[in-house]
Amino acid sequence: MSRAVVHESFGGPEVLEVREVEEPHAGPGEVRVRVTAACLNPMDWLLASVPEVAARFGYTVPSGFGHDFAGVVDEVGAGCEGFAVSEHVYGAALGRAVADFVVAGRPAETLMRTPEGISDEVASTLPVAGLTAVAALDAIELRAGDTVLVGGAAGGVGVFVVQLARLAGARVIGTASEGTFEFLAELGAEPVAHGPGLAERVRALAPEGVSAATDLFGTETAEAALSLGVAPERISTIAAGPNPPGGVRPTGGAAARPDAFERITDAIVAGAITVPIAARFPIEEIRDAVAMQAGRHVHGKVVVTM
């Protein structure tokens, strides 16, 4: 037997349970990973709590929980090429990541080798947040010399966006609550408070203008950027639905370039990007971990350990 987080109905953290389940094994063309860390994303608790969101992803109950994980390969099924027992890997498995074992091999799943020098905890943060960050910046064709406005800069995707934009040679202005200003400054962003009057505050901070923007939470930043004269094709959103305001560009991790993971892991190994882990919870405290993530005031990533 092994452990997995499951839920039989939609709801808040209270519906999540750690249960003993039958230990899965790798079949033909599959790899079994002994999970050591799983990283939470806002989408995890939205899928588990909002049936309308879940339906868009084909997510039904009863279900497991979580998407991003990292660990060690401990079984390789017949005919599965490219992975070996004892290799460290990270990947994605919708609704199954927070468990002792993940069996991967379905076409929609991602499994990557973890480069030497990157811990399992850090690797577990990459599948959703890393790919989404790359896609958000690629959509606006960010380049050296840009002044980019980043909405939700202190969140799980934001910490990657800010650092990738700085590596590209851009000036970064990041929206956040005042309690995160010091944290953002350490990542290389110039913080500005979100909320009413955002455009005016950004104009005062950058009187020469803003050339690009990405909104990682809703539409407030996208709307402010439009009012500041940023061209719609140089504004991206990741959480505004398929038809964001003013013709700006919706995007997401699925749109990331094939080299996205390599770009991020190379930067992490080189010390050019750091991955702030805001909190670690053992699997037995999954409800507390999800409650913290759902509060939307996390500075960095929330990781569940097995």
C-alpha positions in Angstrom: 0.0 0.0 0.0 1.0 3.6 -0.5 -0.3 7.1 0.3 -2.2 9.5 -1.9 -4.3 12.6 -1.4 -7.8 12.1 -2.7 -11.2 13.8 -2.7 -14.6 12.4 -3.5 -16.4 15.7 -3.9 -15.7 19.3 -4.9 -15.0 21.7 -2.1 -12.3 23.5 0.0 -9.3 22.0 1.7 -11.7 20.0 4.0 -12.5 17.6 1.2 -8.9 16.4 0.8 -7.9 13.2 2.6 -4.6 11.3 2.8 -5.5 7.6 2.2 -3.9 4.3 1.9 -4.2 3.2 -1.8 -3.1 0.2 -3.8 0.5 0.7 -4.8 0.7 1.4 -8.6 3.3 -0.2 -10.9 4.7 0.8 -14.2 3.2 -1.0 -17.2 4.6 -1.2 -20.7 5.8 2.2 -21.9 5.5 3.7 -18.4 7.8 4.9 -15.6 7.0 4.9 -11.9 8.4 7.8 -9.9 8.8 7.7 -6.1 7.6 11.2 -5.4 9.6 13.2 -2.9 8.1 16.7 -3.5 4.9 18.1 -5.1 4.4 21.8 -5.7 1.0 23.4 -5.4 -0.4 25.9 -7.9 -3.7 27.9 -7.8 -5.1 25.7 -10.5 -4.9 22.7 -8.2 -7.4 24.0 -5.7 -9.6 25.6 -8.4 -9.9 22.2 -10.0 -10.8 20.5 -6.7 -13.3 23.2 -5.6 -15.0 24.6 -8.7 -16.8 22.0 -10.9 -17.1 24.5 -13.8 -13.3 24.9 -13.9 -12.8 21.1 -13.5 -15.1 20.4 -16.4 -12.9 22.4 -18.8 -10.0 20.1 -18.0 -11.9 16.8 -18.0 -11.3 16.6 -14.2 -13.9 14.6 -12.4 -14.4 13.2 -8.9 -13.4 11.1 -7.2 -9.9 12.1 -7.9 -6.4 12.4 -6.7 -4.9 15.9 -6.2 -2.1 18.0 -7.6 -0.2 18.4 -10.9 3.5 19.1 -10.4 5.9 16.6 -8.8 9.6 15.5 -8.6 11.3 12.4 -7.3 13.3 9.3 -8.3 12.5 6.7 -11.0 12.1 3.3 -9.3 10.4 1.2 -12.0 10.7 1.3 -15.8 8.1 -0.6 -17.8 8.9 -2.8 -20.8 9.5 -0.8 -23.9 10.0 2.5 -22.1 13.0 4.2 -23.5 14.9 7.1 -22.1 14.7 6.7 -18.3 16.6 4.5 -15.9 16.0 3.5 -12.3 17.5 5.9 -9.7 17.4 8.9 -12.1 15.9 12.1 -10.6 13.0 13.5 -12.6 10.3 16.1 -12.5 7.0 16.2 -14.3 3.2 16.7 -14.4 0.3 14.4 -13.7 -3.0 16.0 -13.5 -4.9 15.0 -10.4 -2.3 12.5 -9.2 0.9 14.4 -8.1 0.5 14.5 -4.3 1.1 10.8 -3.7 4.0 8.4 -2.8 4.1 7.2 -6.4 3.2 8.6 -9.8 3.1 6.3 -12.9 3.8 8.4 -16.0 3.6 7.6 -19.6 0.4 9.0 -21.0 0.8 11.3 -24.0 -0.5 14.4 -22.1 2.0 13.9 -19.3 5.5 15.5 -18.9 8.5 13.8 -17.5 12.0 15.4 -17.6 15.3 14.6 -16.1 16.3 16.8 -13.2 19.7 18.4 -14.0 22.5 17.9 -11.4 22.5 20.8 -9.0 18.7 21.2 -8.8 16.9 19.7 -5.8 13.7 17.7 -6.1 11.9 20.5 -4.2 13.0 23.1 -6.7 12.4 20.8 -9.7 8.8 20.3 -8.5 8.1 24.0 -8.9 8.9 24.1 -12.6 6.2 22.3 -14.7 3.3 24.8 -14.4 5.0 28.0 -13.2 8.1 27.8 -15.2 6.4 27.0 -18.5 3.8 29.7 -17.9 6.4 32.3 -17.2 8.3 31.6 -20.4 5.1 31.7 -22.4 3.9 34.9 -20.8 7.2 36.7 -21.8 7.5 35.0 -25.3 3.9 36.2 -26.1 5.0 39.8 -25.8 8.4 39.3 -27.4 10.2 40.8 -24.5 13.6 42.2 -25.3 16.5 44.1 -23.8 15.7 47.7 -23.0 12.0 47.1 -22.4 10.2 48.4 -19.4 7.7 45.6 -18.5 4.9 45.9 -16.1 4.2 42.5 -14.3 0.9 42.0 -12.6 1.0 39.6 -9.6 4.8 39.7 -9.6 5.3 38.0 -6.2 3.2 34.9 -6.9 4.3 31.5 -8.1 4.6 32.4 -11.7 5.7 36.0 -11.0 8.9 35.0 -9.3 10.0 33.3 -12.6 8.7 36.1 -14.8 10.5 38.8 -12.9 13.9 37.0 -13.0 13.6 35.9 -16.6 12.7 39.4 -17.7 15.7 40.8 -15.8 17.9 38.2 -17.5 16.6 39.4 -20.8 17.8 42.9 -20.0 14.4 44.5 -19.2 13.4 46.9 -16.5 10.7 45.2 -14.4 7.9 47.0 -12.5 5.9 44.5 -10.5 2.5 44.9 -8.9 2.0 43.5 -5.4 0.8 44.3 -1.9 3.1 46.5 0.2 4.0 43.5 2.4 5.8 41.9 -0.6 7.8 45.0 -1.7 11.0 44.0 -0.1 10.7 40.5 -1.4 10.2 41.8 -5.0 13.0 44.2 -4.8 15.3 41.3 -3.9 14.3 39.5 -7.1 15.1 42.6 -9.1 11.7 44.2 -9.6 10.6 47.8 -8.7 7.4 47.2 -6.7 4.2 49.2 -7.1 0.9 48.7 -5.2 -1.9 47.0 -7.1 -5.5 48.3 -6.9 -7.3 51.5 -8.0 -5.0 54.1 -9.4 -2.4 51.6 -10.6 -1.9 53.3 -14.0 -1.1 56.7 -12.3 1.4 55.1 -9.9 3.1 53.3 -12.8 3.2 56.6 -14.8 4.9 58.3 -11.8 7.4 55.5 -11.5 8.2 55.3 -15.2 7.4 58.7 -16.8 9.2 57.7 -19.9 6.6 55.0 -20.4 6.0 51.2 -20.3 6.7 49.2 -23.4 5.3 45.8 -22.4 3.2 44.1 -19.8 2.0 40.7 -18.6 -0.9 40.1 -16.2 -0.6 37.0 -14.1 -3.7 37.6 -12.1 -7.0 38.8 -13.7 -7.1 41.9 -15.9 -6.2 44.9 -13.7 -2.6 45.1 -15.0 -3.6 44.5 -18.6 -6.2 47.3 -18.4 -3.6 49.7 -16.8 -1.1 48.9 -19.5 -3.7 49.7 -22.2 -4.5 53.0 -20.6 -0.7 53.7 -20.5 -0.5 53.3 -24.3 1.1 49.8 -24.4 0.2 48.1 -27.7 -2.2 45.2 -27.2 0.1 42.7 -28.9 2.7 43.5 -26.3 0.4 42.6 -23.3 -0.2 39.0 -22.3 -2.6 37.5 -19.8 -2.7 34.0 -18.2 -5.8 34.1 -16.1 -8.3 36.3 -18.0 -9.9 33.6 -20.1 -9.7 33.3 -23.9 -11.0 36.8 -24.6 -9.1 39.3 -22.5 -9.8 43.0 -22.7 -8.6 45.2 -25.6 -7.3 42.4 -27.8 -4.3 41.5 -25.6 -2.7 38.1 -25.9 -4.0 35.2 -23.7 -1.4 32.5 -23.2 -0.3 29.7 -20.9 2.2 26.9 -20.3 1.0 24.9 -23.3 2.3 27.7 -25.6 5.8 27.7 -24.2 8.7 27.0 -26.6 10.2 23.5 -26.6 13.4 24.8 -24.9 11.5 26.4 -22.1 12.6 24.0 -19.4 16.2 24.0 -20.5 16.2 27.8 -20.4 15.0 27.8 -16.8 17.1 25.0 -15.5 20.3 26.3 -17.1 19.6 29.7 -15.4 19.0 28.0 -12.0 22.1 25.9 -12.2 24.1 29.0 -13.1 22.7 30.8 -10.1 21.0 33.4 -12.3 17.5 32.4 -11.0 16.5 31.5 -7.5 13.3 29.7 -6.7 11.8 31.0 -3.4 10.0 28.2 -1.5 7.6 30.0 0.8 6.6 26.9 2.8 7.0 23.1 3.1 4.3 20.8 4.4 4.4 17.1 4.9 1.7 15.2 3.0 -0.3 14.7 6.2 -0.8 18.5 6.4 -2.2 18.8 2.8 -5.2 20.8 4.0 -3.0 23.5 5.6 -0.8 23.6 2.5 -3.8 24.2 0.2 -5.3 26.8 2.6 -2.1 28.7 2.4 -1.9 28.5 -1.4 -5.5 29.5 -1.8 -5.0 32.6 0.3 -3.1 34.1 -2.7 -0.6 35.9 -0.5 2.2 33.4 -0.8 5.7 34.8 -1.6 7.0 32.1 -3.8 6.1 28.4 -4.0 4.3 26.0 -1.6 5.8 22.4 -1.6 4.4 19.2 -0.2 6.9 16.6 0.9 6.3 12.8 1.0 
